[in-house]
Amino acid sequence: QLTGRWYSIGLASNSDWFKEKRPLMKMCTTIISSTAEGNLEVSSTYPKYGGWGVLGVGAGASPAAVLPRGDQCVTRNSLYTKTEQPGRFSYTSPRWGSKHSIHVVETNYEEYALVATQISKSSGSSTMVLLYSRTKELSPERLEMFTRFSREQGLTDDEILILPQTGEAGSTGR
């Protein structure tokens, strides 16, 4: 039951956009719902910086500007298609044409979810690891698990980030 509200607590990636946007990145809110076919609708809301939203789970999806409480935010909606393997989904970015292979690595559904994504596009491939939480804070043990797993995927400490909290982005009382 991955459905419901999640906060992105940690993000790790070796992609160019991550290196470029890393200093600006903050926690985002993600709402996951399931379709009748067993696919996942993923809607991530996060602060917008200088005309560019920081890419979260729905990297490359078409943004729709949202302005909650005067803060400028971006919401990206993505449809993750289930595969034959449980806990694995696929997604193709309509904006960038990149193909995403998404794997729910570990979750207890009530507290945290660790998600790894392999992204392939014409210019090469990259790895992204996300740590989600039902609350805006997680135990040091969960943060360490995220860091350790990210390193096991070949990511360096410079490519691993515990995201700072954003304030009101995405908290419009839905």
C-alpha positions as CSV (number, residue, x, y, z in Angstrom):
1,Q,0.0,0.0,0.0
2,L,2.2,2.8,-1.3
3,T,-0.8,5.0,-1.8
4,G,-1.2,8.2,0.1
5,R,1.0,11.2,1.0
6,W,4.8,10.9,1.2
7,Y,7.6,13.3,1.8
8,S,10.9,13.0,-0.1
9,I,13.5,12.9,2.7
10,G,16.5,11.8,0.7
11,L,17.6,12.1,-2.9
12,A,20.7,10.6,-4.5
13,S,21.6,10.8,-8.1
14,N,24.6,10.8,-10.5
15,S,22.6,12.7,-13.2
16,D,23.7,16.1,-14.6
17,W,20.4,17.8,-13.5
18,F,21.0,16.7,-9.9
19,K,24.5,18.1,-9.9
20,E,23.2,21.4,-11.3
21,K,20.2,21.7,-9.0
22,R,21.6,20.1,-5.8
23,P,22.2,23.4,-3.9
24,L,18.6,24.5,-4.5
25,M,16.8,21.2,-3.7
26,K,14.3,20.9,-0.8
27,M,11.8,18.3,0.4
28,C,8.8,17.8,-1.7
29,T,5.4,16.2,-1.1
30,T,4.3,13.3,-3.2
31,I,0.8,11.8,-3.5
32,I,0.6,8.3,-4.8
33,S,-2.7,6.7,-5.9
34,S,-3.3,3.4,-7.7
35,T,-5.3,2.9,-10.9
36,A,-7.7,0.1,-11.5
37,E,-5.0,-1.6,-13.6
38,G,-2.5,-1.6,-10.7
39,N,-0.4,1.3,-12.1
40,L,0.6,4.2,-9.9
41,E,-0.3,7.8,-10.4
42,V,2.5,9.9,-8.8
43,S,2.0,13.6,-8.2
44,S,5.0,15.5,-6.7
45,T,4.8,19.1,-5.6
46,Y,8.0,21.1,-4.8
47,P,9.3,24.7,-4.8
48,K,10.1,26.3,-8.2
49,Y,13.4,28.1,-8.6
50,G,14.2,30.6,-11.3
51,G,11.7,29.2,-13.7
52,W,12.8,25.6,-13.2
53,G,11.2,23.2,-10.8
54,V,13.6,20.9,-9.0
55,L,13.1,17.4,-10.5
56,G,11.6,15.0,-8.1
57,V,9.9,11.6,-8.7
58,G,8.0,12.7,-11.8
59,A,11.2,14.0,-13.5
60,G,10.3,15.3,-16.9
61,A,6.5,15.2,-16.6
62,S,4.6,18.3,-17.7
63,P,4.6,20.8,-14.9
64,A,1.5,22.7,-13.8
65,A,2.2,25.8,-11.7
66,V,0.6,25.8,-8.3
67,L,0.7,28.9,-6.0
68,P,-0.2,27.8,-2.5
69,R,-0.2,30.5,0.2
70,G,1.9,32.8,-2.0
71,D,4.7,30.3,-2.5
72,Q,5.5,29.4,-6.0
73,C,5.4,25.6,-6.5
74,V,5.4,23.1,-9.3
75,T,3.5,19.9,-9.5
76,R,4.6,17.1,-11.8
77,N,2.3,14.2,-12.5
78,S,3.5,10.8,-13.7
79,L,2.0,7.4,-14.4
80,Y,4.2,4.5,-13.4
81,T,3.1,1.4,-15.3
82,K,3.4,-1.9,-13.4
83,T,5.6,-4.6,-14.8
84,E,5.4,-8.4,-14.3
85,Q,7.7,-8.2,-11.3
86,P,6.1,-7.0,-8.1
87,G,7.4,-3.7,-6.8
88,R,8.8,-2.7,-10.2
89,F,7.3,-0.1,-12.5
90,S,8.2,1.7,-15.8
91,Y,7.8,5.3,-16.9
92,T,8.7,7.2,-20.0
93,S,9.1,10.9,-19.7
94,P,7.0,12.7,-22.4
95,R,9.1,15.8,-22.1
96,W,12.6,14.2,-22.3
97,G,12.0,10.8,-23.7
98,S,13.9,9.2,-20.9
99,K,12.9,5.7,-19.8
100,H,12.7,5.0,-16.1
101,S,12.9,1.6,-14.5
102,I,11.5,2.1,-10.9
103,H,12.1,-0.4,-8.1
104,V,10.5,-0.2,-4.7
105,V,13.5,-1.7,-2.9
106,E,12.2,-1.7,0.7
107,T,9.2,-0.3,2.6
108,N,7.1,-0.9,5.7
109,Y,4.3,1.3,4.1
110,E,3.6,3.1,7.5
111,E,6.9,4.9,7.9
112,Y,9.3,4.8,4.9
113,A,9.9,3.7,1.3
114,L,13.2,3.3,-0.4
115,V,12.9,3.6,-4.2
116,A,15.7,3.1,-6.8
117,T,15.3,4.3,-10.4
118,Q,17.5,3.6,-13.4
119,I,17.1,6.3,-16.1
120,S,18.1,5.7,-19.7
121,K,18.2,8.3,-22.4
122,S,20.1,8.9,-25.7
123,S,22.9,10.8,-23.9
124,G,23.5,8.0,-21.3
125,S,22.1,6.5,-18.2
126,S,21.9,7.6,-14.5
127,T,20.8,6.2,-11.2
128,M,18.4,7.9,-8.7
129,V,17.6,6.8,-5.2
130,L,14.7,8.3,-3.2
131,L,13.9,7.9,0.4
132,Y,10.2,8.7,1.3
133,S,8.7,9.2,4.7
134,R,5.1,9.5,5.9
135,T,6.3,12.4,8.1
136,K,8.8,15.2,7.5
137,E,11.5,13.4,9.7
138,L,12.9,9.9,9.9
139,S,15.2,8.2,12.3
140,P,19.0,8.3,11.9
141,E,18.9,4.6,11.2
142,R,16.6,5.1,8.2
143,L,18.8,7.9,6.9
144,E,21.9,5.7,7.3
145,M,20.1,2.9,5.4
146,F,19.4,5.3,2.6
147,T,23.0,6.5,2.5
148,R,24.4,3.0,2.6
149,F,22.1,1.7,-0.2
150,S,22.9,4.8,-2.3
151,R,26.6,4.0,-1.9
152,E,26.0,0.4,-2.8
153,Q,24.5,1.7,-6.1
154,G,27.8,3.4,-6.9
155,L,26.8,6.9,-5.8
156,T,29.3,9.1,-4.0
157,D,28.7,11.2,-0.9
158,D,28.6,14.3,-3.2
159,E,25.7,12.7,-5.0
160,I,23.7,11.9,-1.8
161,L,21.5,14.5,-0.2
162,I,19.2,14.6,2.8
163,L,16.6,17.2,1.7
164,P,15.9,20.3,3.8
165,Q,12.3,21.0,4.7
166,T,10.4,23.4,2.4
167,G,7.8,25.1,4.6
168,E,4.4,25.3,2.8
169,A,5.1,23.8,-0.6
170,G,2.5,21.3,-1.4
171,S,0.7,21.6,2.0
172,T,-2.5,23.1,0.7
173,G,-4.7,21.0,2.9
174,R,-5.7,18.4,0.2
